[in-house]
Amino acid sequence: MASGDPTPDSVVLWTRVSVAASDTVAVEWTVATDPALADPVAGGSVDASPAADHTVHVVVAGLRPSTTYWYGFRAGGDRSPIGRTRTLPSPDGPVERLRLGVVCCSHYATGYFNAYARLAERDVDLVVHLGDYIYEAEAKHERWTRLHRPRGRCLTLPDYRARHAQYKTDPDLQALHARHPMVAVWDDHELAGNAWWDGAAGHVPLTDGDWPRRRAAAVRAYREWMPSGLPDPADPYRIWRTVRLGPLADLVLLDTRLKGRERPAAGRRPVLGVHRRDRALLDPAQWEWLEEVLAPVAMSAAGSGGGPPGSDGGAPGVPGTGAVGRPWAVVASQVVMAPIHLLAAGGAVGRRLGAVGGGLVVNPGQWDGYPDERERLLRLLAARGGPALVLSGDLHSSWVSQLALDGGRGAPVAADFTVPAVSAPTFARALAPKVPGARSALERAIRRSNRHVAWVETAAHGYLLLDVTADRVEGQWWHVDRVGRRTEVEHLAATWSVRRDDPHPLPGP
Ligand SMILES: [Fe+2]
């Protein structure tokens, strides 16, 4: 059971019933203001049918803003455990602060979800999952901690359903869902490794079959098994959407993985001369929406009038006054937005990076492979005139970077906070040779060739706690001790803040 996509007056409740494959059963649901469900405020009945793999979504409306609720389900004679959820603040406020937990890359087979367990204990309003909620991979790796079911790679609808079902049996994931509402977007591994709209590096048509069919199966299972609503009921592939965090922030969730993504450049090639700069990462409809969501202050004041108080309180067109009450734009991107260039190192690191002949190497699957579109987005943020922050994942490591115009050489626009993996193999494990000192050498090399990277840690798993107020956003990177077994040990690895009038990330609260 789980809850997700809260608004000031609604939330999506989710559960799944284990019954005979052909049965349809009625599921009763109750929402209450107390943990014993003694004081119900809403309830009803909905069918769990084979067509949706016996998953159930209920959109509960008519709730009060900034309020904690409890919910439960009954089917046949069985009762579910009781879950807790929370609505978001009203756009009119007042609200002083919001706390978010941000996670990504939870690989069941390569480790335990200790980060989920620790985040479940935190007092947060919302959990944001940046994708790789499941991994479609096979279970063959002898060093993996747990075995995936099914054993092979997910290719069909029954495969993806079974994989989602396995993840939902994890007690730490269950604890997280039972405690906090989640807003989730997919990355590639909900479908296939390094996916784009027309294919995936992890999909070989000759042996794996038709890609659009596999893509549709993966997305259908995702829709069935995630506690999310459909931003556009006519389009199951649309995940980009805005979540308004009261008057404080707009959480702008992108799809940088599937809908508009053009095939990335192959391999990690030198930047100069080989990469095309104008590859598409977002589809045209997503750009249209972004231009509206990130419209400058004056434009938004002239628009629908639906903005929060203070959003249009200043003098239109006068820099520094119109933006005073503007909410934060917190842009959630699956893949890292900050440029990351590594000087081609010799030896094992260089070989692992696939560096060619002393040039710069990049990961073409990140925004680095789509530089014109990155510039377009940063220009939107700069023109918007309010404070901004980017959240990213996918890199299985922790980063704080400065985003700036003109390929990083121009005016600073926002910070990029990159969250570590919950349990997928770390960046250091992929790139640093297994010799003493290799990891710190890797991190020193990164810092040397990327002056805009303020902090990087490549070997730990964990989660990000985000504390949002009108004046600043503070990020705390909490790293767990290990993922090879369940543990309660975690530590605060770093704290970085961004103030509303200064886009530079600063160490400390
Ligand atoms: Fe990942």
Boltz pocket constraint, residues with backbone or C-beta under 6 A from the ligand:
constraints:
  - pocket:
      binder: B
      contacts: [[A, 104], [A, 105], [A, 131], [A, 132], [A, 189], [A, 394], [A, 395], [A, 396], [A, 421], [A, 424]]
      max_distance: 6.0
